[in-house]
Amino acid sequence: MAQAAIGRAARRTRGQFVGATRRLWPFGRNTATRLLFAPHDLRTADPTTAGDFYAGYYTFAGRTLRSHGESPFDVEPPSEAWAEALHGFGWLRHMRAADTAIARANARSLVEDFMAKRRDRDDIGRRPAVAARRLIAFLSHSPLLLEGADHVFYERFLRHVARLADRLSLALAGAVEGADRLNGLIAVTLAAICLDGQDARRRRAETMLSDELDEQILPDGGHLSRNPRLLIELLLDLLPLRETFAARGLEPPRGVLTAIERMMPHLRLFRHGDGSLALFNGMGTTAPDLMATLAAYDDARGRPTEHAAYSGYSRLAAERSIVVADAGAPPRGAYSVEAHAGCLAFEFSSGPQRIIVNCGASRFGPPELKLAARSTAAHSALVLDDRSSANFGMVLGEMRIVSGPRDVRVARQDGADGPEWVASHDGYRRSLGAVHTRRLLLARDGATLSGEEEVTLTGARAALQAAVRFHLHPNVRASLVREGSGALLALASGEVWSFEAGGLPIAIEESLFLAASDGRRRTEQLVVAFDAVTTPRIAWRLSRISTANPRAGKTVAAAIAEREATESAPDA
């Protein structure tokens, strides 16, 4: 922590020195006089939201505030995330989608209020991540703001955008790390293309952006944070950037092109049959409209990446069944602010129905819920002694991973029985002297997923509590059979799957699914508890016993009765 604090202080000092030098240097500064181009915003807009804004209702980050006729910038924000969204101005796309005189006038009024009262000097407004979003939004939605505006507003808006680009450039010379730095460089590069007289800045920004993409985007297309959601956000900004270069007749930087080419197939690795992405390391609700937009820009549209060795993810697929597994060590430093302790966790789906999931991320919930969602127990993984495989700590005001698995080993093969995956991690070695190994085998026809959990101890212990957790999607209903030694899982599609763990007792406990489109939902989890000292290895199996048959409409009770009748029938 001390090293991180010293490093950030050094970068901040360097940024202040560079900023002072640039302010005093009288040469080489070209003031923008025209806005040449407006980038395309790929994010989906809802025109009805513009009406809500006009009525004084502002909904951001899961919270709604009524301004009662006041400026939304003058009222007390319901949450910090709400304030960041307000100052980021991404909501201008809803006003543009409405395409009415009232929406245009309201949008211009809010922006003019923001500029006139210098609200960009607020603590929230001057944060580099928020300033980057605001710069991109102002550039992308400048047609909305400037259509029908007088020359005075045009010049004031242009000066504000140019000053915002200058300040963001200075901030990037200091202690801006992780994805925030990448977003800032994208915004500055866009401004350098869209404003006139910025050729020198554009060349510098191109070089810095390419270097940062090479550093943060791994060779397999994953991000250093290992967060699938960030890939979506970055692509939604990088694709318009590529288009803007082409529209200006400029050659896009090679780093931008290669990053996009690597990220697209990597994103498909996480995709389940219903189009949702697996819930690892900060991924929450998958927006179908955004995924459809990105799919339209996917030129290759080939097979998903099956093993991302650099990012630490694996995918097993057979017929209609898909397994996505976390096979990597958690990220470090600033890249771990949203990372989870889910090493060797997995998700499983059959056709369009997800069965085994992780709880997902709670970005806008209370801090306690955010931290709980990052724990190992919130994942379909093995938990030892009710501890997480990685430890969290407050570093520079951020809840980061401070220790966790370092030696993660993975092997996979496609055998005659189907794709097989074996991985181990040492996240429990230091605290408990234990190494966890997980084996997964997906049958060739996709009808069976077999697993094995092994705990290897390096020292003598009297006992070690272990629990394998399998979190269920909210659309799955579970019922115990055979006096608790088995379970039946009824899917909304009509499929029925059985679960068993080698005769070990199975418990059904409450769980929480944080990635539902309508907010968090209660669900259930299967828990297999055992003593890792007396039973260092257990096996479990998921088997499909009934295929989807919507016409038959088989109820859960009927499926359970049929299964129990089959098991209790005497042998012929």
C-alpha positions in Angstrom: 0.0 0.0 0.0 2.9 2.4 0.8 4.4 1.6 -2.6 1.2 2.3 -4.3 0.8 5.6 -2.5 4.3 6.7 -3.3 3.9 5.8 -6.9 0.6 7.8 -7.2 2.2 10.8 -5.5 5.1 10.7 -7.9 2.8 10.6 -10.9 0.7 13.4 -9.5 3.8 15.5 -9.0 4.9 14.8 -12.6 1.5 15.7 -13.9 1.6 19.1 -12.0 5.0 19.9 -13.4 4.0 19.0 -16.9 0.8 21.0 -16.5 2.6 24.1 -15.3 5.2 23.8 -18.1 2.5 23.6 -20.8 0.6 26.5 -19.4 3.7 28.8 -19.4 5.0 27.6 -22.7 4.0 30.2 -25.3 4.6 28.2 -28.5 2.8 25.4 -30.3 -0.7 25.9 -28.9 -3.4 26.1 -31.5 -6.8 27.3 -30.5 -9.7 25.5 -32.0 -12.0 27.6 -34.1 -14.3 25.0 -35.7 -15.9 21.7 -34.9 -15.3 19.5 -37.9 -17.0 16.3 -37.1 -19.4 14.6 -34.6 -18.6 11.0 -33.7 -21.3 8.4 -33.8 -22.6 7.3 -30.4 -23.3 3.5 -30.5 -25.0 3.3 -27.2 -28.8 2.8 -27.3 -31.0 5.8 -26.6 -34.6 5.9 -25.2 -36.5 9.0 -26.4 -39.1 8.7 -23.6 -36.3 9.6 -21.1 -36.2 13.1 -22.6 -39.7 13.6 -21.4 -38.8 12.5 -17.9 -36.0 15.0 -17.9 -38.3 17.8 -19.0 -40.7 16.8 -16.2 -37.8 17.0 -13.7 -37.2 13.3 -13.2 -33.6 12.1 -13.6 -32.7 8.4 -13.3 -29.1 7.4 -13.3 -27.2 4.5 -11.8 -30.4 2.8 -10.5 -31.6 5.9 -8.6 -34.2 8.5 -9.5 -34.3 12.1 -8.3 -37.0 14.8 -8.8 -35.5 18.3 -9.2 -38.8 20.2 -8.5 -37.9 22.8 -11.1 -34.3 23.3 -10.0 -31.2 22.5 -12.0 -30.2 18.9 -11.4 -26.7 20.2 -10.7 -28.0 22.1 -7.7 -29.8 19.3 -5.9 -28.2 16.8 -3.5 -27.4 13.7 -5.6 -28.8 10.4 -4.2 -25.5 8.6 -4.8 -22.0 9.3 -6.1 -22.6 7.1 -9.1 -25.7 9.2 -9.9 -23.7 12.4 -9.8 -20.9 10.9 -12.0 -23.5 9.9 -14.6 -25.1 13.4 -14.5 -21.8 15.2 -14.9 -20.8 12.7 -17.7 -23.6 13.9 -20.0 -24.0 10.5 -21.6 -27.8 11.1 -21.2 -27.7 13.6 -24.1 -28.2 10.7 -26.4 -31.8 10.3 -25.1 -32.5 14.0 -25.9 -31.1 13.5 -29.4 -33.2 10.4 -29.9 -36.3 12.4 -29.0 -35.6 14.8 -31.9 -38.0 17.4 -30.7 -37.7 21.2 -30.3 -38.4 20.8 -26.5 -35.7 18.2 -26.1 -33.1 20.3 -28.0 -33.9 23.4 -26.0 -33.8 21.5 -22.7 -30.5 19.9 -23.6 -29.0 23.2 -24.6 -30.3 24.8 -21.4 -28.7 22.2 -19.2 -25.4 22.4 -21.0 -25.4 26.2 -20.9 -26.1 26.1 -17.2 -23.2 23.7 -16.7 -20.8 25.9 -18.7 -22.0 29.3 -17.3 -21.6 28.3 -13.7 -18.3 26.5 -14.3 -19.7 23.3 -12.8 -16.8 21.4 -14.3 -14.8 22.6 -11.3 -16.9 20.5 -8.9 -15.2 17.6 -7.3 -17.3 15.1 -9.4 -17.1 17.1 -12.6 -13.3 17.4 -12.7 -12.6 13.7 -12.2 -10.7 12.4 -15.2 -13.1 9.5 -15.9 -16.1 11.8 -15.7 -14.4 14.5 -17.8 -13.6 11.9 -20.5 -17.2 10.8 -20.7 -18.4 14.4 -20.8 -15.9 15.3 -23.6 -17.0 12.3 -25.7 -20.7 13.2 -25.1 -20.3 16.8 -26.0 -18.5 15.9 -29.3 -20.9 13.1 -30.2 -24.1 15.1 -29.5 -22.9 18.5 -30.7 -25.5 18.5 -33.6 -28.2 18.3 -30.9 -26.7 21.3 -29.0 -25.7 23.4 -32.0 -28.6 23.1 -34.3 -30.5 26.4 -34.3 -28.1 27.9 -31.7 -26.7 31.4 -32.1 -23.1 32.2 -32.8 -22.4 33.2 -29.2 -23.4 29.8 -27.9 -21.4 28.1 -30.6 -18.2 29.9 -29.7 -18.8 29.4 -25.9 -19.4 25.7 -26.5 -16.3 25.3 -28.7 -14.1 27.1 -26.1 -15.5 24.9 -23.4 -14.8 21.7 -25.3 -11.3 22.8 -26.2 -10.6 23.7 -22.6 -12.0 20.4 -21.5 -9.7 18.6 -23.9 -6.7 20.6 -22.6 -7.5 19.9 -18.9 -8.0 16.2 -19.6 -4.7 16.0 -21.4 -3.0 17.6 -18.4 -4.7 15.2 -16.1 -3.5 12.2 -18.1 0.1 13.3 -17.5 -0.5 12.6 -13.8 -1.9 9.8 -11.6 -4.6 8.4 -13.9 -4.4 4.6 -14.0 -6.2 1.6 -15.4 -9.3 1.9 -17.6 -9.8 5.5 -16.7 -6.5 6.4 -18.4 -7.5 4.5 -21.5 -10.9 6.2 -21.6 -9.2 9.6 -21.2 -6.9 9.0 -24.1 -9.8 7.9 -26.3 -11.6 11.1 -25.5 -8.6 13.3 -26.1 -7.9 11.6 -29.4 -11.5 12.1 -30.5 -11.2 15.8 -29.7 -8.0 16.1 -31.7 -9.8 14.7 -34.7 -13.0 16.6 -34.4 -11.5 20.1 -33.7 -9.5 22.0 -36.2 -5.9 23.0 -35.8 -5.1 19.9 -33.6 -2.7 18.0 -35.8 0.2 18.1 -33.3 -2.0 17.0 -30.5 -3.6 14.3 -32.6 -0.2 12.7 -33.4 0.8 12.7 -29.7 -2.6 11.3 -28.7 -2.4 8.6 -31.3 1.0 7.4 -30.1 -0.1 7.5 -26.4 -3.4 5.7 -27.1 -1.7 2.9 -29.2 0.9 2.4 -26.4 -1.8 2.2 -23.7 -3.9 -0.2 -25.8 -0.8 -2.4 -26.2 -0.3 -2.4 -22.5 -3.9 -2.9 -21.3 -5.3 -5.1 -24.0 -3.7 -8.5 -23.7 -2.6 -10.6 -26.7 -5.7 -12.8 -26.5 -8.0 -9.7 -26.5 -8.8 -9.5 -22.8 -8.3 -6.4 -20.6 -5.8 -6.3 -17.7 -8.7 -6.0 -15.3 -10.2 -9.3 -16.6 -13.6 -7.6 -16.6 -15.8 -8.5 -19.6 -17.9 -5.3 -19.1 -14.9 -3.1 -19.8 -14.5 -4.8 -23.1 -18.0 -3.7 -24.1 -17.4 -0.1 -22.9 -14.1 0.2 -24.7 -15.4 -1.2 -27.9 -18.4 1.2 -27.8 -15.8 4.0 -27.8 -13.1 2.5 -30.0 -15.4 1.6 -32.9 -16.7 5.3 -33.3 -13.1 6.4 -33.0 -12.1 4.2 -35.9 -15.1 5.5 -37.9 -14.1 9.1 -37.2 -10.6 8.6 -38.5 -12.0 7.2 -41.7 -14.5 10.0 -42.0 -11.7 12.5 -41.8 -9.7 10.7 -44.3 -7.1 9.7 -41.8 -5.4 6.4 -41.2 -6.4 4.9 -37.8 -3.6 4.1 -35.5 -2.4 0.5 -35.8 -2.9 0.0 -32.1 -6.6 0.8 -32.3 -7.2 -1.6 -35.2 -5.3 -4.5 -33.7 -7.0 -3.9 -30.3 -10.5 -4.1 -31.9 -9.5 -7.2 -33.8 -8.3 -9.0 -30.6 -11.2 -7.9 -28.4 -14.1 -9.0 -30.6 -13.4 -12.8 -30.5 -12.5 -12.6 -26.8 -15.8 -11.1 -26.0 -17.6 -14.1 -27.7 -15.8 -16.4 -25.2 -18.1 -15.3 -22.4 -21.3 -15.6 -24.4 -24.0 -18.0 -23.3 -26.8 -19.4 -25.5 -29.1 -16.6 -24.5 -26.6 -14.0 -25.6 -25.7 -12.9 -22.0 -22.1 -12.8 -20.9 -20.7 -14.9 -18.0 -20.5 -13.1 -14.7 -16.8 -12.7 -13.8 -14.8 -9.9 -12.3 -17.2 -7.0 -12.5 -19.6 -8.2 -15.2 -23.2 -7.5 -14.5 -26.4 -7.2 -16.6 -25.8 -7.8 -20.3 -27.6 -5.2 -22.4 -28.9 -7.2 -25.5 -29.1 -4.0 -27.6 -25.4 -3.2 -27.0 -24.4 -6.8 -27.8 -26.4 -6.7 -31.0 -24.7 -3.4 -32.0 -21.2 -4.9 -31.4 -22.2 -8.0 -33.3 -23.0 -5.8 -36.3 -19.5 -4.5 -36.2 -17.9 -7.9 -35.8 -16.4 -8.5 -39.2 -14.9 -12.0 -38.5 -17.9 -13.5 -36.7 -15.9 -16.7 -36.3 -15.8 -19.2 -33.5 -15.3 -17.8 -30.0 -11.9 -18.1 -28.4 -11.8 -21.3 -26.4 -8.8 -20.6 -24.2 -7.5 -17.2 -23.3 -4.2 -18.0 -21.7 -3.2 -14.4 -21.0 -6.6 -13.3 -19.6 -7.2 -16.6 -17.8 -10.5 -17.8 -19.1 -11.6 -21.0 -20.8 -14.7 -22.1 -22.7 -16.0 -25.6 -23.2 -18.8 -26.2 -25.7 -20.6 -29.4 -26.9 -23.9 -29.3 -28.8 -26.2 -26.9 -26.9 -24.2 -26.8 -23.7 -21.6 -24.2 -22.8 -19.2 -23.9 -19.9 -17.2 -20.7 -19.1 -14.5 -21.0 -16.4 -12.2 -18.5 -14.6 -8.7 -19.9 -15.0 -6.6 -16.9 -14.1 -5.0 -15.1 -11.1 -6.8 -11.9 -10.1 -5.4 -8.6 -11.5 -3.2 -6.4 -9.3 -3.1 -2.7 -8.3 -5.5 -0.3 -9.9 -6.9 -3.0 -12.3 -8.3 -4.9 -9.3 -10.9 -2.4 -8.1 -13.7 -4.5 -9.5 -12.0 -7.9 -9.6 -13.6 -10.8 -7.8 -12.2 -13.7 -5.8 -13.6 -16.3 -8.2 -10.6 -18.3 -9.3 -11.8 -21.6 -10.9 -15.4 -20.6 -10.7 -17.6 -21.6 -13.7 -20.9 -21.0 -15.4 -23.0 -23.5 -17.3 -25.8 -23.2 -19.8 -27.9 -25.4 -22.0 -29.3 -23.8 -25.1 -30.9 -20.5 -24.2 -31.1 -21.3 -20.5 -28.4 -20.5 -18.0 -28.3 -23.1 -15.2 -25.2 -22.6 -13.0 -24.1 -18.9 -12.7 -22.2 -16.6 -10.4 -24.0 -13.9 -8.5 -22.6 -11.1 -10.7 -21.5 -7.6 -9.8 -23.3 -4.9 -7.7 -21.9 -1.6 -9.1 -24.5 0.7 -7.6 -25.5 -1.1 -4.4 -24.2 -0.5 -0.9 -20.5 -1.1 -0.2 -21.3 -4.2 1.9 -23.2 -5.8 -1.0 -20.5 -4.8 -3.5 -17.8 -6.5 -1.4 -20.0 -9.6 -0.7 -20.6 -10.0 -4.5 -16.8 -10.1 -4.9 -16.2 -12.9 -2.4 -15.6 -16.5 -3.4 -18.9 -17.6 -1.8 -20.7 -15.5 -4.4 -19.3 -17.7 -7.1 -19.9 -21.3 -8.2 -16.6 -22.4 -6.7 -15.0 -24.2 -3.8 -14.9 -22.3 -0.5 -12.5 -23.3 2.3 -13.1 -22.4 5.9 -15.7 -19.7 4.8 -12.8 -17.6 3.4 -12.3 -16.1 0.0 -9.4 -17.2 -2.2 -8.3 -13.6 -2.5 -8.1 -10.8 0.1 -9.4 -7.3 -0.3 -8.0 -4.1 1.3 -8.5 -0.3 1.0 -5.7 1.2 -1.0 -5.7 4.9 -2.0 -9.5 5.0 -1.3 -10.3 2.0 -3.5 -11.2 -1.6 -2.4 -8.5 -3.6 -4.2 -7.3 -7.2 -4.2 -4.2 -7.2 -2.0 -3.4 -10.9 -2.1 -4.7 -14.0 -3.8 -3.8 -16.8 -6.2 -0.5 -16.4 -8.0 0.2 -19.9 -9.2 -2.8 -20.9 -11.4 -2.2 -23.9 -13.7 -4.5 -24.9 -16.5 -4.7 -27.8 -18.9 -7.4 -28.8 -21.4 -7.9 -31.3 -24.1 -10.6 -32.5 -26.5 -10.8 -36.2 -25.9 -13.1 -38.9 -27.2 -15.5 -38.3 -24.3 -15.6 -34.5 -24.9 -13.7 -31.4 -23.9 -11.9 -31.7 -20.5 -10.5 -28.9 -18.4 -8.2 -29.2 -15.3 -7.0 -26.2 -13.3 -5.5 -25.5 -9.8 -4.8 -22.4 -7.8 -2.8 -21.6 -4.6 -5.1 -18.9 -3.2 -5.5 -20.9 0.1 -1.9 -22.0 0.4 -0.7 -19.1 2.6 -3.7 -19.0 5.0 -4.7 -22.7 5.1 -1.9 -24.6 3.5 -4.2 -25.9 0.8 -4.3 -26.1 -3.0 -7.6 -26.5 -4.9 -7.8 -28.5 -8.2 -11.0 -28.6 -10.2 -11.7 -31.0 -13.1 -14.6 -30.5 -15.6 -15.6 -32.9 -18.4 -18.4 -31.9 -20.7 -19.8 -34.9 -22.6 -19.7 -34.9 -26.4 -23.5 -34.6 -26.6 -23.6 -31.8 -24.0 -26.0 -33.9 -21.8 -23.6 -34.4 -18.9 -21.2 -32.2 -17.0 -18.9 -34.1 -14.7 -16.8 -32.4 -12.1 -14.2 -33.2 -9.4 -12.9 -31.1 -6.6 -9.6 -32.0 -4.9 -8.0 -30.3 -1.9 -4.3 -30.9 -1.4 -2.9 -30.0 2.0 0.7 -29.2 2.7 0.5 -29.6 6.5 -1.3 -31.7 9.1 -4.8 -30.5 10.2 -7.5 -32.0 12.3 -10.3 -30.8 10.0 -10.9 -28.3 7.3 -14.4 -27.2 6.4 -15.1 -27.1 2.7 -18.2 -26.3 0.6 -18.7 -26.4 -3.1 -21.4 -23.8 -4.2 -23.4 -24.0 -7.3 -25.5 -20.8 -7.7 -28.6 -21.3 -9.8 -30.1 -18.9 -12.3 -33.4 -17.4 -11.1 -35.3 -19.3 -13.8 -34.2 -22.6 -12.4 -36.2 -24.4 -9.7 -34.4 -26.9 -7.5 -35.9 -29.8 -5.5 -34.1 -32.4 -3.4 -34.6 -36.1 -4.0 -33.3 -39.4 -2.5 -33.3 -37.9 1.0 -31.1 -35.0 0.0 -28.4 -37.0 -1.8 -29.6 -35.7 -5.2 -31.4 -32.7 -6.7 -33.6 -32.0 -9.7 -33.3 -28.8 -11.6 -36.3 -27.7 -13.6 -35.6 -25.1 -16.3 -38.1 -22.6 -17.7 -37.4 -24.1 -21.2 -38.9 -27.5 -20.0 -35.6 -29.3 -19.6 -34.9 -31.1 -16.3 -31.4 -31.8 -15.0 -30.3 -34.0 -12.1 -27.4 -33.2 -9.8 -25.6 -35.6 -7.5 -22.3 -35.5 -5.6 -21.3 -39.1 -5.0 -23.8 -39.6 -2.3 -22.8 -36.6 -0.2 -25.7 -34.6 1.2 -26.8 -31.6 -0.8 -28.4 -28.5 0.7 -30.4 -25.8 -1.0 -29.7 -22.4 0.3 -30.7 -18.8 -0.6 -28.7 -16.8 -3.1 -28.9 -13.5 -4.9 -28.7 -12.9 -8.6 -27.4 -9.3 -9.3 -27.4 -9.3 -13.1 -31.1 -9.5 -13.8 -32.5 -7.0 -16.3 -35.1 -5.9 -13.7 -32.7 -5.6 -10.8 -31.4 -8.0 -8.2 -33.5 -11.2 -7.8 -33.6 -13.9 -5.1 -32.5 -17.3 -6.3 -31.1 -20.5 -4.8 -27.8 -22.4 -4.7 -26.8 -26.0 -4.2 -24.2 -26.5 -1.5 -22.1 -29.6 -1.0 -20.3 -29.4 2.3 -17.5 -31.8 3.4 -14.4 -32.1 5.5 -11.4 -31.6 3.2 -9.1 -33.6 5.6 -11.1 -36.8 5.7 -12.5 -36.4 2.2 -9.9 -34.6 0.1 -11.6 -35.4 -3.2 -15.3 -35.4 -4.2 -17.0 -35.9 -7.6 -20.3 -34.4 -8.8 -22.4 -34.7 -11.9 -25.0 -32.7 -13.8 -27.1 -34.8 -16.2 -30.0 -33.9 -18.5 -32.9 -36.3 -17.9 -35.6 -34.5 -19.8 -35.3 -32.3 -22.9 -37.2 -29.1 -23.6 -40.8 -29.8 -24.5 -42.9 -26.7 -24.2 -46.0 -28.5 -25.7 -46.0 -31.1 -23.0 -45.7 -28.5 -20.3 -44.3 -30.9 -17.8 -44.5 -29.4 -14.3 -41.7 -29.6 -11.7 -43.8 -31.8 -9.5 -44.4 -34.2 -12.4 -40.7 -34.4 -13.2 -39.8 -35.1 -9.6 -42.5 -37.8 -9.3 -41.3 -39.4 -12.6 -37.7 -39.4 -11.4 -38.4 -40.8 -8.0 -40.6 -43.5 -9.5 -37.8 -44.6 -11.9 -35.3 -44.7 -9.1 -37.6 -46.7 -6.7 -38.7 -49.3 -9.3 -37.2 -52.8 -8.6 -34.6 -54.1 -11.1 -36.0 -56.3 -13.8 
